[in-house]
Amino acid sequence: MLGVLKAELGELSRISDVIKLLGMVNATPDFDRHPFVINGCSDLLCEVLGTAGPHARSAIGVGSLPNNITVEIEAIIAVKDS
């Protein structure tokens, strides 16, 4: 996600705020640690983006994801004018 943002924006410094993340974890019915899986993404965004990184977040478990991927992340990002 950071690579795509950098490619599209030119510089990650153009990100003014990470508004919200939605993390979907491909999990079995008995797995209940979805937030811990998505913590990696949240922690990385805060580390890389500094004060622009903190965000609201949802983490859910799902029975399947496309191509049997493990995690899907959706983000709403605010961007400064260039």
N, C-alpha and C positions, 0 to 999 in steps of 0.2 A: 504494500500500500504506500509506504514512504517512497519507494522507487517510482511508482506511477505519479505520485504527487510532485516529486522533484522534476520528472520528465515534463509534466504538463505546465508547472508553474515556473520552471527554471531554477528557482531557489526555494528551499523550505522556509526561509525567513519570511516569505509572503503569507504564510499561514498565521492568521491572527488569533484563531481559537479553534480548538477541537470541541465542537458542541456536544455531540453524542456518538457513542459507539453501541452497536448491537452485535453481540457475539453469539453465534449459533454453533453448538458443539454436537457433533455426531456421537450419540451415546446410547448405551443400553438403558433399559428402564430403571435399573437399580443404581445407576451412577448419579451422584448428587453434588459433584464438586465443579460444576460448570463455571462458577465465578473464578475459581482458582486457575482454570485453564485460560480464561480471558485476561487474567491479571498480567500475563506476559505482554500482551499487546498494550494494555493501559500503562504499564510501567515503562515500556519502551517509548511510547509517545511522550510521556512526561520527561523522560531522560533526554530525548533528542530535541524536543520542542520547548523545553523549559516552561515558562509561565503560560505559553499558549497550549500546553499539553493537557492540563486537568480537564475532565469532562464528565458529563452524566453517562451512565452506562447501563445496559441490560445484558444479561448472559442467560441463555436458555439452552436446554437440551432438546435435540430433535432425533427422530428415529432414523433419518437418512438425510444425506446431502448429495448434490450432484456429483457424479463420478466417484462416489464414496469418499469424498474428501473429509478430513477430520474436523476442520473448523472453517467457518465462513464469517468474515467481518464486514460489517457495513458501517460507514462513518459519515457524519455530517460535519463538514469542515468550513469555517469562515476564512475568507482570503482577502488580503489587502489589495487595493487597486495597484496596478503596476506603474 
